[in-house]
């Protein structure tokens, strides 16, 4: 079937994921209730005809968006001890927590719950799985003498709540906080709280600092 056939669709998943990623900022700001296919095509820099070569419908697009969002906070690798030290794996944890906190806005989640309850349930199951993985990761690290012994549920909750606030332009402005500095300070504070003295990771890790820079820029841009 040729690309000009009405029923033809592109199947390159990498390209589709890159296209869907362009929706993160507008959906964070505006949610999905008012999102039309005309808007989606504009955000993706595609004609509507080309948009339908990649996706069957708006529902298909929202499903792909939720799947990509879930993949952003998948923590499976942090339980794999061959993927790095506890210090390296913690840096993966904080980067993924930052990214998911930045994009998981209240308006998006509210719209998803109201319009796509099945997708909201899928997201909730993925969140429960992430929490289970984080719980096991921290408990293993405490048993290994890498992390300070503390209440794991509160560790996870503190990150979720605080990072959500640090990703909210209004919350930052209300407290006169500069986004980049606030994110950096929180990361350094958490390292000192969580790790046993002598076991702390490199606070200038390029991967984590790069993620902080990228998110700070996106959050700052959303203030404009």
KEMAR-844043 format. One line per 8 residues: number of its first residue (from 1); their letters; for each residue x, y, z of N, C-alpha, C, CB. Coordinates in Angstrom, 2 decimals, padded with zeros to 5 digits, always signed. Glycine has a CB too. Example, Ala and Ser with C-alpha at 12.3 -4.5 7.8 and 13.67 -1.06 7.14 Angstrom:
1 = as = +013.19/-005.69/+007.80/+012.30/-004.50/+007.80/+013.20/-003.30/+007.80/+011.31/-004.47/+009.05 | +012.85/-002.25/+007.08/+013.67/-001.06/+007.14/+012.90/+000.03/+007.87/+014.08/-000.60/+005.72
This chain:
1 = xxxxxxxx = +000.86/-001.20/+000.00/+000.00/+000.00/+000.00/+000.88/+001.23/+000.00/-000.96/+000.01/+001.23 | +000.69/+002.15/-000.92/+001.53/+003.32/-001.04/+001.17/+004.39/-000.03/+001.43/+003.87/-002.44 | +002.11/+005.36/+000.17/+001.90/+006.42/+001.15/+000.74/+007.33/+000.79/+003.16/+007.23/+001.31 | +000.36/+007.35/-000.50/-000.75/+008.19/-000.92/-002.10/+007.51/-000.78/-000.55/+008.63/-002.34 | -002.11/+006.25/-000.38/-003.36/+005.51/-000.20/-004.05/+006.01/+001.07/-003.11/+003.97/-000.13 | -005.37/+006.21/+001.06/-006.07/+006.74/+002.23/-005.88/+005.92/+003.50/-007.53/+006.83/+001.94 | -005.70/+004.62/+003.36/-005.55/+003.77/+004.54/-004.12/+003.56/+004.99/-006.16/+002.45/+004.28 | -003.16/+004.18/+004.30/-001.75/+003.97/+004.62/-001.39/+004.69/+005.92/-000.85/+004.47/+003.47
9 = xxxxxxxx = -000.54/+004.02/+006.76/-000.03/+004.68/+007.95/+001.44/+004.36/+008.14/-000.82/+004.27/+009.19 | +002.19/+005.39/+008.56/+003.60/+005.18/+008.87/+003.69/+004.38/+010.16/+004.36/+006.53/+008.99 | +004.67/+003.48/+010.23/+004.77/+002.61/+011.41/+006.07/+002.78/+012.18/+004.64/+001.17/+010.98 | +006.88/+003.78/+011.82/+008.16/+004.00/+012.50/+007.88/+004.53/+013.91/+009.06/+005.00/+011.69 | +008.06/+003.67/+014.91/+007.72/+004.03/+016.28/+008.62/+005.14/+016.83/+007.82/+002.82/+017.17 | +009.89/+005.16/+016.43/+010.79/+006.20/+016.91/+010.33/+007.58/+016.43/+012.24/+005.93/+016.44 | +009.95/+007.66/+015.16/+009.45/+008.93/+014.62/+008.16/+009.34/+015.30/+009.24/+008.82/+013.10 | +007.28/+008.38/+015.52/+006.01/+008.68/+016.18/+006.24/+009.18/+017.61/+005.10/+007.43/+016.20
17 = xxxxxxxx = +007.20/+008.59/+018.31/+007.51/+009.04/+019.67/+008.05/+010.46/+019.67/+008.52/+008.09/+020.32 | +008.90/+010.79/+018.70/+009.43/+012.15/+018.60/+008.32/+013.15/+018.34/+010.50/+012.24/+017.50 | +007.36/+012.75/+017.51/+006.23/+013.63/+017.24/+005.38/+013.83/+018.50/+005.37/+013.06/+016.10 | +005.07/+012.74/+019.17/+004.25/+012.81/+020.38/+004.93/+013.66/+021.46/+003.98/+011.40/+020.92 | +006.25/+013.59/+021.53/+006.99/+014.36/+022.55/+006.76/+015.86/+022.40/+008.49/+014.06/+022.46 | +006.41/+016.32/+021.20/+006.14/+017.74/+020.97/+004.87/+018.20/+021.68/+006.03/+018.02/+019.48 | +004.07/+017.25/+022.15/+002.82/+017.59/+022.82/+002.98/+017.80/+024.33/+001.81/+016.52/+022.57 | +004.15/+017.48/+024.87/+004.30/+017.54/+026.32/+004.04/+018.95/+026.86/+005.69/+017.09/+026.71
25 = xxxxxxxx = +004.64/+019.95/+026.27/+004.47/+021.31/+026.78/+003.04/+021.82/+026.61/+005.43/+022.26/+026.09 | +002.44/+021.73/+025.41/+001.05/+022.21/+025.30/+000.06/+021.45/+026.16/+000.61/+022.13/+023.88 | +000.23/+020.14/+026.31/-000.69/+019.39/+027.16/-000.47/+019.72/+028.63/-000.53/+017.88/+026.93 | +000.77/+019.95/+029.01/+001.04/+020.38/+030.39/+000.31/+021.69/+030.69/+002.56/+020.55/+030.61 | +000.31/+022.60/+029.73/-000.27/+023.92/+029.96/-001.79/+023.95/+029.79/+000.35/+024.92/+029.01 | -002.31/+023.21/+028.80/-003.71/+023.35/+028.44/-004.55/+022.09/+028.66/-003.81/+023.74/+027.01 | -003.92/+020.97/+028.98/-004.67/+019.73/+029.14/-005.07/+019.14/+027.80/-005.90/+019.97/+029.99 | -006.04/+018.22/+027.82/-006.44/+017.55/+026.59/-007.92/+017.76/+026.25/-006.16/+016.08/+026.71
33 = xxxxxxxx = -008.70/+018.32/+027.17/-010.13/+018.47/+026.92/-010.40/+019.38/+025.73/-010.82/+019.03/+028.15 | -009.63/+020.46/+025.60/-009.85/+021.42/+024.52/-008.96/+021.16/+023.30/-009.61/+022.82/+025.02 | -008.18/+020.08/+023.37/-007.22/+019.79/+022.30/-007.94/+019.22/+021.07/-006.15/+018.79/+022.79 | -007.84/+019.91/+019.94/-008.44/+019.45/+018.69/-007.36/+018.88/+017.79/-009.19/+020.61/+017.98 | -007.78/+018.12/+016.80/-006.80/+017.56/+015.87/-006.09/+018.67/+015.10/-007.47/+016.59/+014.90 | -006.78/+019.79/+014.84/-006.12/+020.93/+014.19/-004.97/+021.44/+015.05/-007.14/+022.07/+013.92 | -005.21/+021.53/+016.38/-004.17/+021.97/+017.30/-003.00/+020.99/+017.30/-004.74/+022.12/+018.73 | -003.32/+019.71/+017.36/-002.28/+018.68/+017.39/-001.41/+018.76/+016.15/-002.90/+017.28/+017.52
41 = xxxxxxxx = -002.04/+018.87/+014.99/-001.28/+018.97/+013.73/-000.36/+020.18/+013.77/-002.23/+019.05/+012.52 | -000.85/+021.29/+014.31/-000.03/+022.51/+014.39/+001.16/+022.32/+015.34/-000.89/+023.71/+014.85 | +000.91/+021.72/+016.49/+002.00/+021.48/+017.44/+003.05/+020.53/+016.87/+001.45/+020.91/+018.74 | +002.61/+019.59/+016.04/+003.52/+018.59/+015.47/+004.12/+019.05/+014.14/+002.80/+017.28/+015.27 | +003.73/+020.24/+013.68/+004.22/+020.78/+012.40/+003.88/+019.85/+011.24/+005.74/+021.01/+012.46 | +002.66/+019.32/+011.27/+002.19/+018.43/+010.21/+000.87/+018.94/+009.66/+002.04/+016.99/+010.74 | +000.58/+018.59/+008.42/-000.77/+018.80/+007.91/-001.67/+017.75/+008.55/-000.80/+018.72/+006.34 | -002.99/+017.99/+008.55/-003.90/+017.00/+009.11/-003.83/+015.70/+008.32/-005.34/+017.53/+009.13
49 = xxxxxxxx = -003.64/+015.82/+007.01/-003.54/+014.62/+006.18/-002.35/+013.78/+006.59/-003.44/+014.99/+004.70 | -001.21/+014.44/+006.83/-000.01/+013.70/+007.24/-000.16/+013.17/+008.65/+001.24/+014.61/+007.14 | -000.81/+013.95/+009.53/-001.04/+013.49/+010.90/-001.75/+012.14/+010.90/-001.88/+014.52/+011.69 | -002.74/+011.99/+010.01/-003.50/+010.75/+009.96/-002.75/+009.62/+009.25/-004.82/+010.99/+009.26 | -001.57/+009.94/+008.71/-000.70/+008.87/+008.20/+000.05/+008.20/+009.35/+000.30/+009.44/+007.16 | +000.14/+008.93/+010.49/+000.84/+008.38/+011.66/-000.13/+007.83/+012.70/+001.71/+009.46/+012.29 | -001.29/+008.48/+012.84/-002.21/+008.11/+013.92/-003.63/+007.99/+013.37/-002.16/+009.14/+015.07 | -004.37/+007.06/+013.93/-005.73/+006.81/+013.46/-006.70/+007.91/+013.87/-006.23/+005.49/+013.97
57 = xxxxxxxx = -006.51/+008.48/+015.07/-007.49/+009.39/+015.62/-006.87/+010.15/+016.79/-008.77/+008.63/+016.07 | -007.63/+011.10/+017.33/-007.18/+011.80/+018.53/-007.00/+010.80/+019.68/-008.18/+012.91/+018.94 | -007.91/+009.84/+019.80/-007.79/+008.83/+020.86/-006.47/+008.07/+020.74/-008.97/+007.86/+020.81 | -006.09/+007.74/+019.51/-004.83/+007.04/+019.27/-003.65/+007.91/+019.70/-004.69/+006.66/+017.78 | -003.75/+009.21/+019.44/-002.68/+010.14/+019.82/-002.58/+010.23/+021.34/-002.95/+011.54/+019.21 | -003.71/+010.36/+022.02/-003.68/+010.47/+023.48/-003.15/+009.18/+024.11/-005.08/+010.79/+024.02 | -003.52/+008.04/+023.53/-003.00/+006.76/+024.03/-001.48/+006.71/+023.88/-003.65/+005.58/+023.28 | -000.99/+007.13/+022.72/+000.45/+007.15/+022.49/+001.14/+008.12/+023.44/+000.76/+007.53/+021.03
65 = xxxxxxxx = +000.49/+009.24/+023.71/+001.04/+010.22/+024.64/+001.17/+009.63/+026.04/+000.16/+011.49/+024.67 | +000.14/+008.97/+026.51/+000.17/+008.37/+027.85/+001.24/+007.28/+027.92/-001.21/+007.78/+028.22 | +001.35/+006.47/+026.87/+002.38/+005.43/+026.85/+003.78/+006.04/+026.94/+002.26/+004.58/+025.58 | +003.99/+007.16/+026.22/+005.30/+007.81/+026.26/+005.53/+008.43/+027.64/+005.40/+008.89/+025.17 | +004.50/+009.02/+028.21/+004.62/+009.60/+029.54/+005.00/+008.54/+030.56/+003.31/+010.30/+029.94 | +004.36/+007.38/+030.47/+004.67/+006.28/+031.39/+006.13/+005.85/+031.23/+003.72/+005.08/+031.14 | +006.60/+005.81/+030.00/+007.98/+005.37/+029.76/+009.00/+006.32/+030.38/+008.24/+005.24/+028.27 | +008.61/+007.60/+030.55/+009.52/+008.58/+031.13/+009.85/+008.26/+032.58/+008.93/+009.97/+031.04
73 = xxxxxxxx = +008.89/+007.69/+033.32/+009.19/+007.43/+034.73/+009.33/+005.94/+035.04/+008.11/+008.04/+035.60 | +009.54/+005.13/+034.02/+009.80/+003.71/+034.26/+011.12/+003.55/+035.01/+009.83/+002.91/+032.91 | +011.08/+002.95/+036.16/+012.26/+002.83/+037.03/+012.84/+001.41/+037.05/+011.90/+003.24/+038.46 | +012.44/+000.57/+036.13/+012.85/-000.83/+036.18/+014.36/-001.00/+036.28/+012.35/-001.56/+034.96 | +015.10/-000.14/+035.57/+016.56/-000.32/+035.51/+017.25/-000.11/+036.86/+017.15/+000.62/+034.50 | +016.61/+000.62/+037.79/+017.31/+000.91/+039.04/+017.44/-000.31/+039.93/+016.60/+002.02/+039.78 | +016.67/-001.36/+039.68/+016.82/-002.59/+040.46/+017.88/-003.51/+039.88/+015.49/-003.32/+040.52 | +018.35/-003.20/+038.69/+019.37/-004.01/+038.02/+020.76/-003.56/+038.48/+019.25/-003.92/+036.46
81 = xxxxxxxx = +021.38/-004.34/+039.35/+022.66/-003.93/+039.92/+023.77/-003.88/+038.88/+023.05/-004.87/+041.03 | +023.56/-004.51/+037.74/+024.58/-004.44/+036.68/+024.53/-003.13/+035.92/+024.42/-005.61/+035.71 | +023.47/-002.33/+036.15/+023.33/-001.07/+035.41/+024.07/+000.08/+036.06/+021.88/-000.72/+035.26 | +024.73/-000.17/+037.19/+025.52/+000.88/+037.82/+025.48/+000.79/+039.34/+025.02/+002.23/+037.38 | +026.27/+001.65/+039.98/+026.31/+001.70/+041.43/+025.01/+002.32/+041.97/+027.55/+002.51/+041.92 | +024.84/+002.26/+043.27/+023.67/+002.91/+043.86/+023.69/+004.41/+043.57/+023.62/+002.66/+045.39 | +024.89/+004.99/+043.58/+025.00/+006.42/+043.31/+024.54/+006.74/+041.88/+026.45/+006.88/+043.52 | +024.99/+005.93/+040.93/+024.62/+006.15/+039.53/+023.13/+005.91/+039.32/+025.43/+005.23/+038.61
89 = xxxxxxxx = +022.62/+004.88/+039.97/+021.19/+004.57/+039.80/+020.31/+005.61/+040.50/+020.89/+003.16/+040.34 | +020.78/+006.18/+041.60/+020.01/+007.25/+042.23/+019.91/+008.46/+041.31/+020.65/+007.66/+043.57 | +020.97/+008.74/+040.57/+020.93/+009.86/+039.64/+019.92/+009.61/+038.52/+022.33/+010.09/+039.04 | +019.76/+008.35/+038.12/+018.70/+008.00/+037.17/+017.34/+008.25/+037.79/+018.83/+006.52/+036.72 | +017.19/+007.86/+039.06/+015.92/+008.06/+039.77/+015.54/+009.53/+039.81/+016.01/+007.51/+041.20 | +016.47/+010.39/+040.23/+016.13/+011.80/+040.40/+015.85/+012.46/+039.05/+017.27/+012.55/+041.12 | +016.56/+012.05/+038.00/+016.30/+012.62/+036.67/+014.89/+012.24/+036.20/+017.36/+012.14/+035.65 | +014.52/+010.98/+036.37/+013.19/+010.53/+035.93/+012.09/+011.16/+036.78/+013.10/+008.99/+035.99
97 = xxxxxxxx = +012.33/+011.30/+038.06/+011.35/+011.95/+038.92/+011.14/+013.40/+038.51/+011.79/+011.88/+040.39 | +012.23/+014.07/+038.16/+012.14/+015.47/+037.73/+011.34/+015.60/+036.44/+013.54/+016.05/+037.54 | +011.65/+014.74/+035.48/+010.97/+014.82/+034.18/+009.48/+014.54/+034.32/+011.60/+013.83/+033.19 | +009.12/+013.48/+035.04/+007.71/+013.14/+035.18/+006.96/+014.18/+036.00/+007.55/+011.76/+035.83 | +007.62/+014.77/+037.02/+006.98/+015.83/+037.81/+006.72/+017.05/+036.94/+007.84/+016.22/+039.02 | +007.64/+017.35/+036.04/+007.49/+018.53/+035.18/+006.31/+018.40/+034.23/+008.76/+018.76/+034.39 | +006.10/+017.21/+033.68/+005.07/+017.05/+032.66/+003.72/+016.57/+033.19/+005.56/+016.11/+031.63 | +003.69/+016.06/+034.41/+002.44/+015.53/+034.95/+001.60/+016.60/+035.61/+002.72/+014.43/+035.92
105 = xxxxxxxx = +001.10/+017.56/+034.84/+000.38/+018.70/+035.40/-001.02/+018.30/+035.88/+000.28/+019.82/+034.36 | -001.56/+019.14/+036.76/-002.90/+018.88/+037.31/-003.96/+018.87/+036.22/-003.25/+019.93/+038.37 | -003.87/+019.81/+035.28/-004.89/+019.90/+034.24/-004.87/+018.68/+033.33/-004.70/+021.17/+033.42 | -003.68/+018.18/+033.02/-003.58/+016.97/+032.20/-004.19/+015.78/+032.92/-002.11/+016.67/+031.85 | -003.85/+015.60/+034.19/-004.36/+014.45/+034.95/-005.86/+014.56/+035.18/-003.63/+014.35/+036.30 | -006.36/+015.76/+035.41/-007.80/+015.94/+035.59/-008.56/+015.59/+034.32/-008.11/+017.38/+036.01 | -008.07/+016.09/+033.18/-008.72/+015.79/+031.90/-008.65/+014.30/+031.59/-008.07/+016.59/+030.78 | -007.50/+013.70/+031.87/-007.34/+012.28/+031.58/-008.32/+011.45/+032.41/-005.89/+011.83/+031.85
113 = xxxxxxxx = -008.47/+011.81/+033.66/-009.38/+011.09/+034.56/-010.83/+011.21/+034.07/-009.26/+011.62/+036.00 | -011.19/+012.38/+033.59/-012.56/+012.61/+033.16/-012.87/+012.01/+031.79/-012.84/+014.10/+033.13 | -011.91/+012.10/+030.86/-012.19/+011.73/+029.47/-011.69/+010.34/+029.09/-011.56/+012.74/+028.57 | -010.61/+009.90/+029.73/-010.02/+008.61/+029.39/-009.73/+007.81/+030.67/-008.72/+008.80/+028.55 | -010.78/+007.38/+031.38/-010.55/+006.68/+032.66/-009.72/+005.41/+032.52/-011.87/+006.33/+033.28 | -009.81/+004.74/+031.35/-009.00/+003.54/+031.15/-007.52/+003.88/+031.08/-009.44/+002.80/+029.88 | -007.20/+005.00/+030.43/-005.80/+005.43/+030.35/-005.32/+005.95/+031.71/-005.63/+006.52/+029.28 | -006.23/+006.58/+032.45/-005.86/+007.04/+033.80/-005.55/+005.85/+034.68/-006.99/+007.88/+034.42
121 = xxxxxxxx = -006.31/+004.77/+034.53/-006.04/+003.56/+035.29/-004.69/+002.96/+034.91/-007.16/+002.54/+035.08 | -004.37/+002.98/+033.62/-003.08/+002.48/+033.16/-001.95/+003.30/+033.77/-002.99/+002.51/+031.63 | -002.13/+004.61/+033.81/-001.13/+005.49/+034.40/-001.00/+005.24/+035.90/-001.49/+006.96/+034.15 | -002.13/+005.00/+036.56/-002.11/+004.74/+038.00/-001.37/+003.44/+038.31/-003.55/+004.68/+038.56 | -001.61/+002.41/+037.52/-000.92/+001.13/+037.71/+000.59/+001.31/+037.52/-001.47/+000.05/+036.72 | +000.97/+002.09/+036.52/+002.39/+002.34/+036.28/+003.01/+003.12/+037.44/+002.59/+003.12/+034.96 | +002.25/+004.07/+037.99/+002.74/+004.83/+039.14/+002.92/+003.92/+040.36/+001.76/+005.99/+039.48 | +001.98/+003.01/+040.58/+002.11/+002.06/+041.69/+003.34/+001.18/+041.52/+000.84/+001.18/+041.80
129 = xxxxxxxx = +003.58/+000.75/+040.27/+004.76/-000.07/+039.99/+006.03/+000.72/+040.25/+004.73/-000.58/+038.55 | +006.04/+002.00/+039.84/+007.21/+002.83/+040.10/+007.46/+002.95/+041.60/+007.04/+004.23/+039.47 | +006.40/+003.18/+042.36/+006.55/+003.31/+043.81/+007.11/+002.03/+044.42/+005.21/+003.66/+044.45 | +006.63/+000.88/+043.94/+007.13/-000.41/+044.43/+008.62/-000.57/+044.14/+006.33/-001.57/+043.79 | +009.03/-000.19/+042.93/+010.43/-000.31/+042.55/+011.30/+000.62/+043.39/+010.61/+000.01/+041.05 | +010.85/+001.86/+043.59/+011.61/+002.81/+044.40/+011.73/+002.33/+045.84/+010.95/+004.20/+044.36 | +010.64/+001.79/+046.35/+010.67/+001.27/+047.72/+011.74/+000.18/+047.86/+009.27/+000.70/+048.12 | +011.76/-000.74/+046.92/+012.73/-001.83/+046.98/+014.16/-001.31/+046.80/+012.42/-002.89/+045.92
137 = xxxxxxxx = +014.33/-000.34/+045.89/+015.65/+000.23/+045.65/+016.21/+000.88/+046.92/+015.59/+001.27/+044.50 | +015.40/+001.71/+047.56/+015.87/+002.38/+048.77/+016.13/+001.39/+049.89/+014.85/+003.42/+049.22 | +015.26/+000.39/+050.04/+015.46/-000.59/+051.09/+016.74/-001.40/+050.88/+014.27/-001.53/+051.18 | +017.00/-001.78/+049.64/+018.25/-002.49/+049.34/+019.46/-001.61/+049.67/+018.29/-002.93/+047.85 | +019.37/-000.33/+049.28/+020.49/+000.59/+049.54/+020.72/+000.80/+051.03/+020.23/+001.92/+048.87 | +019.64/+000.83/+051.80/+019.79/+000.96/+053.25/+020.43/-000.28/+053.84/+018.42/+001.21/+053.91 | +020.01/-001.44/+053.37/+020.60/-002.70/+053.85/+022.08/-002.80/+053.49/+019.84/-003.90/+053.28 | +022.45/-002.18/+052.35/+023.84/-002.22/+051.89/+024.70/-001.15/+052.56/+023.90/-002.04/+050.38
145 = xxxxxxxx = +024.09/-000.30/+053.37/+024.84/+000.75/+054.06/+025.15/+001.94/+053.18/+026.12/+000.19/+054.59 | +024.42/+002.11/+052.07/+024.64/+003.23/+051.16/+023.71/+004.39/+051.51/+024.43/+002.80/+049.70 | +022.45/+004.07/+051.80/+021.46/+005.09/+052.15/+021.26/+005.13/+053.66/+020.13/+004.82/+051.44 | +021.00/+006.32/+054.18/+020.65/+006.49/+055.59/+019.32/+005.78/+055.86/+020.55/+008.01/+055.96 | +019.25/+005.04/+056.96/+018.02/+004.34/+057.30/+016.93/+005.37/+057.64/+018.25/+003.36/+058.49 | +015.83/+005.32/+056.92/+014.74/+006.27/+057.15/+013.43/+005.70/+056.61/+015.05/+007.65/+056.48 | +012.36/+006.46/+056.71/+011.04/+006.03/+056.25/+010.97/+006.15/+054.73/+009.92/+006.88/+056.93 | +010.93/+005.02/+054.04/+010.99/+005.01/+052.58/+009.77/+005.69/+051.96/+011.09/+003.57/+052.07
153 = xxxxxxxx = +008.59/+005.46/+052.54/+007.38/+006.06/+051.98/+007.47/+007.58/+052.01/+006.15/+005.58/+052.75 | +008.04/+008.13/+053.09/+008.17/+009.57/+053.18/+009.22/+010.10/+052.21/+008.52/+009.98/+054.60 | +010.27/+009.33/+051.98/+011.28/+009.73/+050.99/+010.63/+009.91/+049.62/+012.41/+008.68/+050.90 | +009.87/+008.91/+049.23/+009.23/+008.93/+047.91/+008.20/+010.06/+047.84/+008.56/+007.57/+047.61 | +007.40/+010.20/+048.88/+006.36/+011.24/+048.89/+006.98/+012.63/+048.84/+005.48/+011.09/+050.14 | +008.06/+012.83/+049.59/+008.70/+014.15/+049.61/+009.18/+014.54/+048.21/+009.87/+014.17/+050.60 | +009.79/+013.60/+047.50/+010.24/+013.90/+046.14/+009.06/+014.23/+045.23/+011.02/+012.70/+045.57 | +008.01/+013.43/+045.30/+006.86/+013.67/+044.43/+006.25/+015.04/+044.67/+005.81/+012.58/+044.64
161 = xxxxxxxx = +006.04/+015.40/+045.93/+005.39/+016.66/+046.26/+006.29/+017.86/+045.98/+004.97/+016.66/+047.72 | +007.55/+017.76/+046.38/+008.45/+018.90/+046.23/+008.80/+019.14/+044.76/+009.72/+018.68/+047.03 | +009.06/+018.08/+044.01/+009.42/+018.26/+042.61/+008.25/+018.78/+041.80/+009.92/+016.94/+042.01 | +007.04/+018.41/+042.19/+005.85/+018.97/+041.51/+005.79/+020.48/+041.74/+004.56/+018.29/+042.02 | +006.08/+020.93/+042.96/+006.08/+022.37/+043.25/+007.22/+023.08/+042.50/+006.21/+022.61/+044.77 | +008.37/+022.45/+042.44/+009.51/+023.08/+041.76/+009.33/+023.11/+040.25/+010.78/+022.34/+042.11 | +008.36/+022.35/+039.73/+008.05/+022.36/+038.31/+006.88/+023.29/+037.99/+007.74/+020.96/+037.83 | +006.36/+023.95/+039.00/+005.20/+024.83/+038.85/+005.65/+026.29/+038.84/+004.17/+024.58/+039.98
169 = xxxxxxxx = +005.59/+026.97/+037.69/+006.04/+028.36/+037.61/+005.39/+029.27/+038.65/+005.77/+028.91/+036.22 | +004.10/+029.07/+038.91/+003.40/+029.91/+039.88/+003.96/+029.71/+041.29/+001.88/+029.61/+039.86 | +004.24/+028.47/+041.65/+004.79/+028.18/+042.99/+006.19/+028.78/+043.13/+004.84/+026.66/+043.24 | +006.99/+028.71/+042.08/+008.33/+029.30/+042.12/+008.25/+030.81/+042.25/+009.12/+028.92/+040.85 | +007.37/+031.43/+041.46/+007.24/+032.88/+041.50/+006.75/+033.37/+042.86/+006.30/+033.36/+040.40 | +005.83/+032.62/+043.47/+005.28/+033.01/+044.77/+006.34/+033.03/+045.86/+004.16/+032.07/+045.17 | +007.36/+032.21/+045.69/+008.44/+032.13/+046.69/+009.72/+032.81/+046.22/+008.73/+030.67/+047.03 | +009.61/+033.50/+045.09/+010.76/+034.23/+044.54/+011.96/+033.32/+044.34/+011.13/+035.40/+045.45
177 = xxxxxxxx = +011.70/+032.12/+043.80/+012.76/+031.14/+043.57/+013.16/+031.13/+042.11/+012.32/+029.74/+044.02 | +014.45/+031.13/+041.87/+014.97/+030.95/+040.51/+014.96/+029.46/+040.22/+016.42/+031.55/+040.34 | +014.36/+029.08/+039.10/+014.10/+027.66/+038.82/+015.37/+026.81/+038.85/+013.43/+027.52/+037.46 | +016.37/+027.20/+038.08/+017.60/+026.38/+037.97/+018.27/+026.22/+039.33/+018.60/+027.03/+036.98 | +018.36/+027.30/+040.09/+019.01/+027.23/+041.39/+018.21/+026.39/+042.37/+019.21/+028.63/+041.96 | +016.88/+026.52/+042.32/+016.03/+025.75/+043.22/+016.15/+024.25/+042.96/+014.56/+026.19/+043.09 | +016.15/+023.86/+041.68/+016.30/+022.45/+041.34/+017.66/+021.92/+041.79/+016.13/+022.25/+039.83 | +018.70/+022.70/+041.55/+020.05/+022.28/+041.95/+020.16/+022.16/+043.46/+021.10/+023.27/+041.41
185 = xxxxxxxx = +019.64/+023.14/+044.16/+019.72/+023.11/+045.63/+018.95/+021.92/+046.19/+019.16/+024.42/+046.22 | +017.80/+021.63/+045.61/+017.02/+020.50/+046.11/+017.77/+019.19/+045.87/+015.63/+020.45/+045.43 | +018.33/+019.03/+044.69/+019.09/+017.80/+044.39/+020.24/+017.63/+045.38/+019.64/+017.84/+042.94 | +020.99/+018.68/+045.63/+022.13/+018.58/+046.55/+021.67/+018.30/+047.98/+022.96/+019.87/+046.52 | +020.57/+018.94/+048.35/+020.01/+018.70/+049.69/+019.61/+017.24/+049.85/+018.81/+019.61/+049.94 | +018.96/+016.68/+048.83/+018.50/+015.30/+048.90/+019.68/+014.33/+048.99/+017.64/+014.97/+047.69 | +020.73/+014.59/+048.23/+021.90/+013.71/+048.30/+022.46/+013.67/+049.72/+023.00/+014.19/+047.31 | +022.54/+014.84/+050.35/+023.07/+014.89/+051.72/+022.12/+014.21/+052.71/+023.32/+016.35/+052.14
193 = xxxxxxxx = +020.83/+014.25/+052.44/+019.86/+013.62/+053.33/+019.85/+012.10/+053.19/+018.48/+014.17/+053.06 | +020.00/+011.62/+051.97/+019.77/+010.21/+051.67/+021.00/+009.34/+051.83/+019.25/+010.07/+050.27 | +022.16/+009.85/+051.43/+023.37/+009.02/+051.41/+024.14/+009.09/+052.72/+024.27/+009.44/+050.26 | +024.67/+007.94/+053.11/+025.58/+007.86/+054.26/+026.84/+008.68/+053.92/+025.94/+006.36/+054.59 | +027.40/+009.43/+054.88/+028.63/+010.18/+054.62/+029.72/+009.27/+054.03/+029.13/+010.83/+055.93 | +030.36/+009.74/+052.99/+031.38/+008.94/+052.32/+030.85/+008.14/+051.15/+032.02/+008.02/+053.29 | +029.52/+008.09/+051.00/+028.90/+007.33/+049.91/+028.17/+008.22/+048.90/+027.93/+006.31/+050.49 | +028.30/+009.53/+049.04/+027.55/+010.43/+048.18/+028.07/+010.40/+046.74/+027.62/+011.86/+048.72
201 = xxxxxxxx = +027.16/+010.57/+045.76/+027.58/+010.61/+044.36/+028.19/+011.96/+044.01/+026.38/+010.32/+043.44 | +028.73/+012.05/+042.81/+029.27/+013.30/+042.30/+028.14/+014.31/+042.11/+030.03/+013.07/+040.97 | +028.20/+015.41/+042.84/+027.13/+016.40/+042.78/+027.13/+017.20/+041.48/+027.25/+017.34/+043.94 | +028.21/+017.08/+040.71/+028.29/+017.78/+039.43/+028.14/+016.81/+038.25/+029.62/+018.53/+039.32 | +027.51/+015.67/+038.49/+027.27/+014.69/+037.44/+026.66/+015.36/+036.21/+026.34/+013.56/+037.95 | +027.29/+015.15/+035.04/+026.86/+015.84/+033.82/+025.44/+015.47/+033.41/+027.81/+015.51/+032.68 | +025.08/+014.19/+033.55/+023.75/+013.76/+033.16/+022.67/+014.45/+033.98/+023.62/+012.26/+033.30 | +022.86/+014.47/+035.31/+021.86/+015.10/+036.17/+021.84/+016.61/+035.98/+022.14/+014.76/+037.63
209 = xxxxxxxx = +023.02/+017.23/+035.90/+023.07/+018.67/+035.69/+022.45/+019.05/+034.34/+024.51/+019.17/+035.76 | +022.66/+018.21/+033.33/+022.07/+018.46/+032.02/+020.55/+018.40/+032.07/+022.60/+017.47/+031.01 | +020.02/+017.42/+032.82/+018.57/+017.32/+032.98/+018.03/+018.52/+033.73/+018.19/+016.03/+033.71 | +018.73/+018.98/+034.76/+018.30/+020.16/+035.50/+018.27/+021.39/+034.59/+019.23/+020.41/+036.69 | +019.29/+021.53/+033.78/+019.35/+022.67/+032.84/+018.18/+022.63/+031.86/+020.68/+022.66/+032.07 | +017.92/+021.44/+031.29/+016.87/+021.29/+030.31/+015.50/+021.59/+030.91/+016.89/+019.87/+029.73 | +015.24/+021.04/+032.10/+013.94/+021.26/+032.73/+013.77/+022.70/+033.19/+013.76/+020.32/+033.90 | +014.85/+023.28/+033.72/+014.77/+024.68/+034.15/+014.42/+025.59/+032.98/+016.09/+025.13/+034.79
217 = xxxxxxxx = +014.99/+025.30/+031.83/+014.70/+026.10/+030.65/+013.24/+025.94/+030.23/+015.63/+025.71/+029.49 | +012.74/+024.71/+030.24/+011.35/+024.48/+029.86/+010.38/+025.14/+030.84/+011.07/+022.97/+029.78 | +010.67/+025.03/+032.12/+009.80/+025.63/+033.14/+009.84/+027.14/+033.03/+010.22/+025.20/+034.56 | +011.03/+027.71/+032.84/+011.17/+029.16/+032.68/+010.42/+029.66/+031.46/+012.65/+029.55/+032.58 | +010.52/+028.91/+030.36/+009.82/+029.30/+029.13/+008.31/+029.31/+029.33/+010.19/+028.36/+027.99 | +007.81/+028.40/+030.16/+006.36/+028.33/+030.37/+005.86/+029.49/+031.22/+005.99/+027.01/+031.04 | +006.80/+030.23/+031.86/+006.40/+031.40/+032.62/+006.11/+032.60/+031.72/+007.49/+031.76/+033.63 | +006.62/+032.54/+030.48/+006.56/+033.69/+029.59/+005.21/+033.77/+028.87/+007.69/+033.63/+028.56
